[in-house]
Amino acid sequence: MRCADGGGLTPAGRRRRESARMQAAELYEQEIKQSEVARRLRVSVKSAYHWQQLWRDGGRGALASRGPSGSRCRLSPRCL
């Protein structure tokens, strides 16, 4: 069953993830390797590589949260 707000993260959880991505951007600016970024931020190396690619292509803005993922819930408030 999918969560009603999409993606399963609470707004606080999305803020924590965005904070980690912004910390990663600071480390990339210092030319820290992806494996070290992953270790320091306690994320997977795959995430660190993905974040670095986004950062290279679009800067910090590319790492900003885009809000809940997934499609919009089509159930009425009554059904939820």
N, C-alpha and C positions, 0 to 999 in steps of 0.2 A: 504494500500500500504506500502510495506517495504522500508526502507531507503537503498540506494545503498551501503553505507559503512558497513551495517550489524549491527543489534542491536539497531540502532537509536541513538547511542551516538557519539558525535564528539570526536576526539582525546583529546580535552581539558576536555570533560566530563569524559572520561575514566581515565584521570590523576587525576581528582578530586576524583573519586570513589576509585582509588587505594590509594590515600593519606589518605582517611578516613579509609580504611582497615589497613594501616600501623599505623595510630594513634590508632586504636583498638588493634593492636598487642602490642603496648607499654602499653596500659592500662591492657591488659590481663597479661603481664609480672609483673605488679604491683598488680595482683590478684584482680582487680576491677570486680564486677559482671556484667553479660551481660546486665541487665536492666539499670544499671548506664552507661555503655558504650553506649547503645542505646540513652539514654537521652542526654549525653554529645555530641555525634556526630550527633544527630538529625536524626537517622535512626530507622527502625523498630526493635523491640526486636527479631523478627524472623531472621533478617539479622545479628544481633549481635550474636545470638546463632550459626548461620551457620558459621560465620567468626571464632568464637572461636573453633568450631570443626575442621575447616580447619587448623587453627593455631596449635592446639594440634597435629594433624596428620602430618603436614608438615612444621611447623614453618612459618616464614615470607614469605618464597618463595611461599608457598601455597596461600598466599593472593595477590601475584603479578598479575597484569593485564595480561590476555592471548590474548589481542587484540580484534578485532571485533568478535562478535559472529555470529552464523548463517552460512548458506552455502555461498559459493562464488557466486557472481553475474554472471550469464551466458549471460547477455545482452552485446552486443558489445558497445563500446563507442559511436558509431553513434546512436544506439537505445536509449541510456541513454539521 
